Amino acid sequence: MQVTEKDVRNALKKVKDPELGLDLVVLGLIYDIDIEGDAVKATISLTSPFCPVAGQIVDEVKAAIEGVEGVASAQVDLTFSPPWTADRIAPLIRASLGL
C-alpha cells in the first residue's frame, strides 16, 4: 500500500499540543511531509521555541507516522523558520478560539 500525505496527516491529528489541546495539523504546525517509498520525513514546528515538552512532541509525531500502514521509517525535523504564528490555524478554528 502506497503511503499518502493524507494518511500521514490523519495520523498526526492524534498528536496534540499540550498547552492548547488542539492537534498539530489544526494548529498548522506541520510544515512539510516528504514521502519516498516507505520512508516519511516530516518538518514540524512548535508554538514556542521554548516549549518544555518539545522532545516529547517530536517523539509522538515520529510514533504516529511510524504507526501508519506502509511506513517503514520516519524522520522528524523541528524548525522555527518561519516562526509559527496563529495565522497558520484555519480561519474558522482561529475565530472559535477568539484569535
N, C-alpha and C positions, 0 to 999 in steps of 0.2 A: 504494500500500500504506500503510495506516494504521500509524504507529509506536505501539508499546505500551510501557508501563513495563517489561514483561518483556524486550522486545528491548533496551532501554537497559541494564537491569541485567545481562543476559548479556554485553553488550559491555564493561561496566565490570568484569566478572570478570577481564579481561585486564590490568587496571591493578593492580600490586602495590605494597604498602608496602615500600620497600627495606630497612627495618630488620627487619621481622617476616617478610617473604617471603610474606605472605598477601594475597589480593586485597581491595580496598576494600569490596566487598559483604559478604564473610565477616566482615570486621572491624567492620561496622556503621558505616562512615564515610560512607555515602550517606544523608543526612538526608532529602532530598526530591527528587522528579523531577516536573517540571511539563511537560506536553506540550500545545502548542497548534498544531494542524495539523502543519506540518513543522518547527516550532521547539521545541527542548528546552532547558529550564533545569534544571540540577542544583545542589542545595545540598549541599556536602560539608564534612567536617571532616578533621582530621589527628589522629594520636595525640598530637601535641605542638604547641603554638603556636610552638615554637622550631625546628620541622623545617627543616633546612637545604636540603631539596630541595622545598619547598612549591610553588614556581613550576613545577618540572618535573612534579610530580604533577598540578597543575591543568591544565597543557598536555596531559598524557597522557589525562586524563579528557575534555577537550574533543575531542581527536582520536578517542578511542574512540567518543564519542557521534556525532561527525560521520561516522564510518565505518558507522553503522547505515543500512541501506537505507531511504530515505524521509525522512531528516533533512536539512534544508537549512541549518540553523544551530543552534549550540549555545552556551549561556552557562553558565559555571560560577562559582558564588558560593561562597566559602570562609567558613565560620563557626566560631566556637568557643563558640557559645551554643545549646544547652547544651554544656559541655565534654565531649569524648569520654571514656568510661571503658570498661574491659574488659567491663563488663556488657552492652554493645551487641553483643558477639560471641555467636553462637549457643551455648547451654549445652554441647552435645556437643563443639564445637570448643574452647571455653574449657577444658573438662575435659582434652582431649587436650594442651593447651598447659600444663596444670598451673596454670591461673589460677582 
